[in-house]
Amino acid sequence: MTTTDLRSDTFRMPALGADMTEGRVVEWYVAPGTHADRGQLVAVIETDKSDIEIEVFDPCVFDEFLVGLGEPVAVGEPIARITLDEPRAEAPTPAPATPDPAAPPVAPDRRASAPSVIDETPERRRMTPRARRLASARGLEPSELPAGGTVTGDTIMRLADERGTKRPTSPKAPNVRRAVARLMERSWADIPHYHVASTLDLTEANGRLERYNADRAVDDRVVMAAVLYAAVARAATDTPRLNGWWRDGEFEPSDSVDLGIIVSLRTGGIVVPTIRNADRLDAAQMMTNVRELVERSRRGRLRERDLHPASISTTNMGELGADRVFGVIHPPQVALIGLGAPHLGPAVVDGAIAPRLLIEATVAGDHRAHDGLVAARLLRHLSRHLEELP
């Protein structure tokens, strides 16, 4: 059951990960009686791994909240009562008439008069409950906060970053570690792993990337990690046996390449947000997606669509200087691509040894779904796509 099973006139706790059993609403962006448009962010759900912003996929009115802030709610249980928008027939233009002084007053539009869920402080700062908790943790006084409008949790976090306010250790950090531990125990116990590795030459790709970036502003430049992710996604299209899930004792291929990006959190642990249809992105588009995902992941503010089930994942240890990584598969996926740090090394070019920019790429594979020959093909396709990008 998803959050947007709107036909039942209830808004339900979403499943924001294969191992999620419950969540907590920690912030509402709407008030009872207010209208939400398609795609509008309406709430923040706290899970063991992150705070996740959720949206609606059909226009509706939120009539009533059914759970309190911070209250544990099982996946699929109602958290709000809603009314769907319905198409309205265009009414004929009424004939002019003299108002009846005895007629009862027209009821006000509930959307215009919706009660607020935001508390007022003595200093007249409107703050959400989550914003109040974050401000207190960071030692920010209400008088220091921007006047006008509603102060949200995001406002506090941005202000803390700008002022260099020390971030307290997240109370979710131990929970994230435990969630990762449970998932990795399941992976190592259930999946018969094998690993295949190959050294790829990035020299030409790096030269093209430098030329691509030469005339671009800093914010528009592409880094090698984005090129590698784009190449991984395209290679997954060429090797469909690695792109999918092991379910109910058999391999289920995916119709699209939805790439999971493993992101290390500053407070410890990892999250794996997803870039949907990643094989359709060029290097610049991939750069934009990765930048946004990493930023939201590390702020602890992923969105519901970021948790779409990935069909294959990749981990990049390059920024830490690791030469290679032999990963552990994220179940129920059947493969994980590991990328090490680009480094100068000797290679044979035209019969002579020359310094080249090299990278170690690995595949962790699920032996129930495929074997090393298929993984070797992916690495060969990865090398070929690197010759085409950016």
C-alpha positions, 0 to 999 in steps of 0.5 A: 500500500502506498501513501497515495491510495487515494480511492480509499480517501485515506493517506497511508504510511508509505513503504520507503524501503524493502525493510521498512515496517513502520515510520513516524510523521515528524512534520506536516507541510499542510494543515487540516482543510487545506488543498494539495496539488499533484506532486506537492510535498505534504509531510516528512516521514522519519525512518531508521535511515532518514527523514523523507519528504512525501508527496501526493500524486492526485489533487486532494484536500486534507480533512483530518490527521489521524496520528500524532507527530512522532507516533509509530505507525505501521506501513500501510496504516492511515495517517490522514483522511482526505477528500479527492478533487473531482471534476466539476461540471461548468455551471450555467451563468445564473440570471441576475437576482435580488439578494434575499436579506433573510437568506443564510450566509454562505459557508466560507471555503474551508481551504481559505479558512483552514486552521493552522498547525503551526504554533506561534512563539512569543517572539511571533515566529511561526515554527513547525514542531520539527523546526522548534526541536532543531533550533533548540538542539543548535542553540538558535533563539527564535529572535535569530530566525527569519521573520515572516512566513513559517520557519521549517526544519529546512530553514533551521538546517540552512541557517545552522550551516550558514552560521557554522553552528555545530550539528549535534550527533543525529539520534538516528545514527545508531538506528541507521547502523542497525538497519544497515546491519540487518540488511547486510546480514540478510544479504550475506546469509541469503546471497551466494556472492561472487566477484569479478574485477577489471582494470579500465583505462580512463585516459581518453574519457578524462581528456574529453571531460576536461575539454567538456568542462573547459568553457563551463562555469564551475556549477555546470561542470561534470565530475568523473563520478557522474561519467562513471555512473552514466556508463554503468547504467548503460552497461546494465542495459546491455547485460539485462541478467544483472539488472533486476531482482531475485524474488520467489526463487527466480530472477525478475528482470527490470524494464528500466535501469533504476540505479541505486547510488550508495551514499555515506552519511556524515553521522555514520551508515549509508543510504541508497537513493535511486536515480530512475531511468539512469540509462537515459541520462547523459553525463551532465544530467547524471551530474545534476541528479547525483548532486541533488541526491547526495545533498538531500541524503546528507541533509537527511531529507530524501523524497519519496521518489528517491526511494524507488526500488533500484534494479542495480546499485553502484558504490564509488570509493574513489573519493576515499582513495581506495583502489577497489571495492568488493561490495555486498549486494543490496537484496533483492537486487542481483548485482552491485558495481564497485568503482575505485579511485582513478589513478596513474598506472602503467599500461601497454599502449601500441606495444609500449608501456605508458602512464595511463589514468586507470580505475579498478571496476568490480562486480558483486554478483548473485550466483543464483541469477547469473555467473561470472561470464555475464559480469565480465560482459558488463565490465566490457560494456562499461569500458566501451561506454566510457569511450563514448562519454561525456 
